[in-house]
Amino acid sequence: RFAVSVGYWKDPYIQYFVRQAKERKAPEINRGELGWERGHLTCYYARVHGVSHLIKAFLERTECNCQIVNLGAGMDTLFWRLKDENLLPRKYFEVDFPMIVARKIHNIKSKPPLSKPIMESHSGDSLLIDSHSLDSSRYSIVGADLRFPSDLEEKLKKHSLDMHLPTLLVAECVLVYMTPQQSANLLKWAASAFPVAMVINYEQVNMRDRFGQIMIENLQRRQCNLAGVELCASLHSQRERLLVSGWENARAIDMMKVYSSLPQADVKRIEALEFLDEKELFEQLMQHYCICWASKDSSNL
């Protein structure tokens, strides 16, 4: 939320989910993503830009005749931002642990700026809502454990998941908290369940070098275990996990490349917001996070 408040990007909805931090983040943390604490929504500029670019490309390619499944969505605000841009897919799903879902539903129910857009986009029968799930015609939030894909599919189908519709799955700092076998099961399920699909994964990379080991040690001191960190060895290992899981095409780039590809005027605007005196640290951080994406397309969409 701090990054939004000083102008890195616009998100009028994050204020309803995340309180303003008492301690400000260092500039290099705002631009990259340390992700030391699971569940704390700290979307940073390069990540937001890179993931949003891929999501919008999928929506444009399908002309929004698709569905999005946001895995481990937390307090993400993408549904509301897409609605503001008139880019809603046919249906948007969010999945997270029941405890997190309950908190998000409470915020939605108690904050009109969140509930009103859901009602505006809803059609048909009355909206279904309880403590651990919310289902409207365009937006659903489901409490589920991603480690059990068959249960996940069953719950999503109850909320009108269409197994034949082009589907985009988004996972941001999610798979790394699962064991390699658990994340492989999830990726294999997604690759086999939908004829036309794309997956976006944002998480750590290059974690076997010294800087990566320091990141792991810092997390361990906070009692945060990266159960799947062995798959974050390199960009190659990130691509391979997707291909082995049944995806037809896969790419992976580190966040420094994403940041370097931004329009120069945009980079100058971001760097003018705050003085960045640790550029070497900033570059190291960016080289230890990546965006990976993969697709399968039986209809040559």
N, C-alpha and C positions, 0 to 999 in steps of 0.2 A: 504493500500500500504506500510505503514511503516513496518508492520509485515513481508511482503514479502521481503523488502529491507534488513532486518537484518537476514534473513535466516530461518524463521519459516517454510515456505514451498515455493515451486517454482511456480510462475505464471508470465510468460513473457508477458502476455497480459494486466494485470491490469494497467500498466503504460499508456496505450492508452485511458483509461477511467477515471482514478482518479489521480488527481495531488497529489504530495507528500505533506503531511500535514506539516505545519510550526511548529506546536507544536507536540512533540512526545507523544505517549500514554504511560501510566504507564504499567509496565510488566504485572500486573494482568489483565489489560484491554485487552492486546494483547492475553492473553491465554484464556480468557473467552469471554464474549460478553455483554456489557452493552446495546448496541443498543439505546443510548439516542436519536439519530437523525435519523428520518426516511429518507430513500433514500441515506444515506451515506454508501457506501460499506465498511464495516469493518468486513471482514471475518477473523475469528481467528482460531487458529490451531485446537482446539478440535472440533469446528463446522465443519470446512472443512474436517477433517478426518472422523467424524461420518457420515455426509451427503454423502460424496464421497463413503464411504464403502457400504452404502445401495444402492446408484445409480449403482455402479459397480456390485453389487450382482444381481440386477434386469437385467442389460444388459447381464451378463453372463448366467443367467437362461433362458433368451429369445434368447440368441445367437444374440443379437442386432436386432432381428426381432421385433421391438417395436417402440414406439414413446414416447418422453418426452415432457411434457408441464410444463414449468417453470413459475409459477404464481407469479407476482410481481417481475420479474427478475432483474429490475434495471440495473446496469452495470455489471452484472455477466458475467464471462468469461468461463463458463463450456463448451459451444459448442466447443470453440477453443482448450481447454485442452483435451477433449474427442477425437477430431480429431487427435491431436498429438499422442494419445495413441492407435489410430486405434480402438476406441470404440464408434464410432458414431452410434446412433440408425437409423432406417430407415428415421425418420424425427425428428427434434428438434424444438420445438416451444417456444417462449418467449412471455409473456404477461405483459403489464404494462400500466399505464395511458399514453394517447397520448403525453403529454408533455415530459415525460421521454423517450418514444420510439423515439420521434423526435430527442432528443439529442443523443441517442445511434446510430441511423441511420446516423446522421451527422458525428459522430466519425468513424463509419465503412466506410463510403464513402470517408473520407479524410485520412484514415490511411491504406496504402497497407498491413501491417501485419495483419490487421483485414479483409479486403475485399478479399485478395488473397485466404485464406482458404475456404471462401464461394464459390468463383468462381471455385476453384479446385474440390470441392465436388458437384458442380452443373452439371446437365445434362438435356437435353431436350431444350425447348424453352428458349427465352431470360429471364433473371432474371427480376422480377417485383419489382419496388421500387418507393415509393413516400415518402412524409414527415412523414407519420404516419404508414407505414407498409413496410415490405420487405419480399419477398417470393422467395425462391429458392427451388430446389428439395429436399434439405436436411436440410435447416434452414429457419425459418420464425420468424419474430418479428411483433407482432400485438398490436395496441393500443386499449385497451378495459377496461371497468370497471368491476371488479370481482364481484361487488355487484349485477350484472344482468346476471346470468348464461345463460339465453336463448340467449341474445345478444352475449355473449362470444362464445357460441357454434356456432352460425351463422357465426361469423367472422372467427373462426378457421376452419370451414368447407370450407369457401372460399379459405383457404390456404391449402386445402387437408388433413385436419384432418380425419383419418380413425377410425370410431367409432367401428370397429371390431378388431382392432389391439391392442395387449397388450399395456397398457398405464401407464406411471409413471407420477404422478403429484407431483411437488415439490413446497413447500411454506415455505420460510424462513423469519420469522418476518413479516408476511403478515396478517394472519387471526386475530391476536390480534388487528389490527387497524380497523376491521369490527365489527359491532354489533353481538351479539350471533346469532340472527336470520339470518343475512346476511351471516355469515360464515357457518351456518348450511345449508342454501340453496345451497351454493357452494359445500359443501361436499356431500350433498344428490344428487345433479346433477351429480357429478363425479362418485358416487357409482352406480347410476342407468344408466348412459350413456354408460359405458364400461363393457362388459362381463368379461374381465380380466384386473384388474387394481391394482395399488398400489399408496398410497399417503404418502409423507413424510412431516411432519410439524415440524419446529424448532421455538420455541418461549419461552416465560417466563413460569415459574411454581412456585408454593409455594408463591404466591403473597399476601396471607392473613397474613403472619407473619410480624414482625416489619421490617425486612430487605426489604421485598417485598413492604411494604408501603412506605419506604424511596425511593425506586426506582420509585414508582408511583409519589410521591411528586416531585422528581427531574425532571421527565418528564413534569409534569404539570407546573412547573416553566418555562419550555421551550415551553409552550403552545402546548405540544404534548399529545394528549388524546388517551389512550388505551381503545377503545370502547368495546373491548371484553375481558377485563382482568378478569371478573368474571369466565370465563371458564379456567383460569390459576391457579385455587386454589390448585391443587394437580396433581400428576401423574395419580391418579384414574380419576379425572374429565377430564383430557386430553384424556385418553383412552375411557371413556364413550361417549364423544361427537362424536367420530368416530364410535363407535358401534351403537349409536342411529341414526346416519345418514345413516346407511345401509351397513357399512363395516363389513366383516365377522370376521376378526381377527385384533386385535390392541395391540400394545405395546408402552410403554413410559419409557424412562430412563433419569435421569438428566445428565448434562454434566460432573459432577464429576466422575460418573461411566464410562462415555466414556473415560475421561482422564486417569482414573485408569486402564483401560483395554488396553491402548497402550503398545507396547513393551517397556521394561525397558530402553533399549538403546535409544529409541526414546525420552522417557521422559527426560533422562539425557541430551540428545542433546538440547532439548528445554530449559530446566532449566539452561543450561550452557550459553545460549545466553545472558541472563541478570540476575542480582541478584534479586531474589524475596524475599523481606523482610516482606511482608504482607500476609503470607500464609493463615491466618484465613479469611481475606477479599477475597482472591482468591477462597477459598473453598466455601464461602458464595455465591459469584457470580456464581460459577459453579452449585451450588445447586438450583439456581433460573432461570436456563435455561434448556431446555430439547429437546430431539429429540423423536418424536412420529411417528410411521408408522403403516399403516393398509393396508389390501389387500382384494380382492375378486377375486375368480377364479372359473369360471364355467367349465373350461376345465382341472382342476387339473394340471396346468402348473408345 
